[in-house]
Amino acid sequence: MNKWKIPTRVLLVGLLSGLFIACWISGFFNDFGDVLLGELFNGASFLEEWSNALTAPIVEGFLKAVLVFWTLYLIKQKGLKVTFFAGIAVGLGFQIMEDFAYLIDESEKLSQALIRLTGAFSSHWTYTAIAVVGVYSLTHHTFDKKTSYFY
C-alpha cells in the first residue's frame, strides 16, 4: 500500500486476526451472552428472536476493536490513517469467516450466499473501520470545551 504508506504487515496481521481470532472467540462469547440473557430473563419468548441481535454487536464490535489496536501495538504503528486501514482489515477478515460459517450451516447455499454478499459491501469492514477511527480520535486528540460537546 505504497500510495497511502500503510505497512503491508498491518493489513496482513489485521486480516488474519479478523479471520481466525475474532470469529472463533466471538462465537464463544455470543453463546455465553445467549445463556446469560436466558438466565436474566427466564427464557422469555422474545429471546428466541432477539438474543443474537442483542449479544453479537456488543461482543463482535468490542472484540474487533481490541484486535485492531492489538495489531497496531504489535506492529508499532500509530495514526488515524493506519488505524482506519487496520479496522478495514480486521473487519474484512471477520466478515469473510462469518460468511463462510453461515454458508456451511445453511442448506440453501445459493440464496444464503446472495444474502451475505448483499450485506458485504457495507458491513463488518466498514463498521469496524469507522468505530476504531472514532475511538482513536477520542483518545488521541484534544478538543476545546466548545467542540467537545459535539463528540
N, C-alpha and C positions, 0 to 999 in steps of 0.2 A: 504494500500500500504506500508506495513512494509519494504519490500525489498528495496524500494527506499526512504523510510521515507517521503512520501508525505501525508499530512493530508487528511483524507477522506473528511473533510469539504470542502477543496479546490475543489476536484473533484465534490462533490455534488452541491455546490453553482455554480461552473462553468457550469456544465451540465444544471442545472435548469435555469440559466440566459441565456444560449445559446438557450434553448428550448423556453422559454416564453418571454424574454425581447428582444433578438436580432431579432428574426423573426418578431415580431409584430411591433417594431419600424422601422426596415429596410423596411418593406412593405410601410409604410407611406412616408419615405424619398425617396424610389425608385420611387414612384408615383410622388412626388414633383419634383424629378430630371427629370422625363419624361416630366412633364409640363414645367419646366424651359427650357429644351433643345428645346421643341416645340416652346416656345416663342422666344428664342435666334435665332433659325434657321428657323423661319416662317413655321414650319410644313414641312420641307424638306422631300423628299421621303426616303432618307437613314435612317431617324429616325425610320421609321416603322420596319426596320430590326436591327438597331444598338443601339437604346436608352437603352435597358436593359443591353447590354454589356458595355455601357459607364457609366451607373449610378451604377449598382449593385456592381462591385468590390470596388468602392470608398466608397459607403455607408456601405456595409456589412463588408468589411475589417476593416474600421475605427471603426465601432460600436463593432465588436467582440474584437478588441484590447482594446478598452475602458473598455469593460466588464471584460476582463482578469485582467487588472490592478485594476479595482474596486474590483473584487473578492479577489485579493491578499491584497489590502488595508483593506478590510472589515475583513479578517481573520488574518491580521497582519503577512503575510508571505513574505519572500524575498528570492531571489536566482534564479539562472539560471534554475536549475532542476525543482523547483516548478512552475516557470513561464512557462516552456515548457509543463508540465502536465496540468496546468490551461488552456493553449492555446488549448491543445487537448480536454479538457472537454467542453469548450465554443464552439469550432468549431464543435464537435460531436453533441452537443445539437442543434446547429443551423442546422446542416445537417439533423438530424432526422426530425425536424419540417418542414424544407423546403421540404424534400422528401414527407412527408405526405400531405403538401399543394399541391404539384404537382399531387399527386395521387388522391386527392379529386376532383381537377378541370379537370382531364383527363377522357375521355370516354373509351380509350383503357388502362385499368388498368394494365394488364399484361405486355404489351410492355413498358409502361412508368416505371413500377417497375423495369424491367430489365435494362432499360436505366439509371435510377437513381442508381441502385446497381453497375453498372459497374464503375461509377464515384465515388462511395462512398469510395473506397479504397484509393483514393489519392486526396480528395478534401478539403472541409472546415476544417476538423480537422487538416490536415497536413499543409495547408497554414497558418492557424491561429497560430499554434504552432511555425512554422518557423519565421513568421513575428514578433511575440512578443518576441521571443528569440533575434532576430536582434535588435529590439527597446531596449530591456533590456540591451543588450551588448553595444550598442552605448551610452546609458545614464548612465551606471554604471561602465564602465571600462575606464581606462585611456590608451591612446595609445601614443607611442612616434611618433615623427614627421615623421619618415621613414615609419612606418606601417600605419599611419593614412591616407595616400593617397590611400591605398588599399581599405579602408572602404568608 
